[in-house]
């Protein structure tokens, strides 16, 4: 019932440093499985536009390549994403898309990802923590951090690799996370899982309207449990230490 | 939101195993156990939500107002801002019921109709007219309820969303072929035997003012069309409501906890709470 609304779905994805090698499998699989039949606008942030492969896109689907500054520390790259996304929305995305998803690039789509995922504010359950008690969630536990979550707080542990929603809501969300990241920086602290920690703090206070099951954020290194009928979006096997060097 | 302490939701533990809690179009079906009212109250209070409750007390039906309003004061949207919109042809007979803080009552004087079917059906016209003129500026959500009922347990913000319908207590376990939809193709309310999600009750529906306006306007126009074609749907406004909700799917569906008749249906174990229930009445006496 969303199709007659003529919606455009935006996707932000960051490919900095050696992560440019993930662009092709990400885009090719997205063309096959992501929001088929809808208008889609990919916003690809990279320090090296020349390294972006030419991937054929279906009708009504666009790619914008946006240069950003590289950084020697992968944590810095990761943390700047919230600010970059909010600036993109303010500058252009608010006029170009109705919904926006912010996805990690070192992933592939393996099955359909469709309008069932559209909501005002969307989070995805982290595949490592859906069967675990909240005390074991890897929240930031130092009270001095703006991302601090107490042991008796928390609904789900959400993955930083997937979030989204209506473009105005994503704007507020990423602005809020960025503000918290800056507050921590001023206090000389970096949260345990970078912006994922801040994302989790924020989602406790501003609860998502739609929560995606681990079908939408899986880690292929994990054995597939019976509760998982289908894997739609999952990690690409990679050598993390090499990538981050 | 402020810091709240509550039990952790578990991704692998369903809230109810005996009933459907989500429609195929991903609208929640509201049953006891599926929601945490403290979280929801906080979310709606942060928006300073105002809820309008429309109720029609035409001719002898004024007699139901006192119990309706008194029980609403106890159970309906407690802690939130409420405006009761009482449509009546007998404003002098509207009882003085003491109201809690942040709650007020507005009497809207309207004409009556001779036939009870017309009284029922014209509610759609009146709600749509007043939605545009007044409700849009005064409330965030509208709940449209029958008056010959009482609230017997919590009915709160868990019901609020863009558009909601309520499962009819007589049909929640029936097959769609047995739903008492209008089956004559000549009527605007016609639904064929192989279509239909649920059978919704005309006595309790609502949503945002905009969505309720759209629904009531569409139902009224459909009834005008039917009248011009010399046909009246089998269950009047309820038939048209069902047609509308089939093609404009509700964003929440209320379980029969929100629309029950204990005299007719008892208290089955599947109903953890009976929230809004029929008041016994003599149909013959009251409809004339």
Interface residues (C-beta under 8 A of the other chain):
Chain A: X1 X116 X125 X130 X131 X133 X134 X150 X152 X153 X154 X155 X156 X204 X205 X206 X207 X213 X227
Chain B: X1 X3 X4 X5 X8 X9 X11 X12 X25 X26 X39 X43 X249
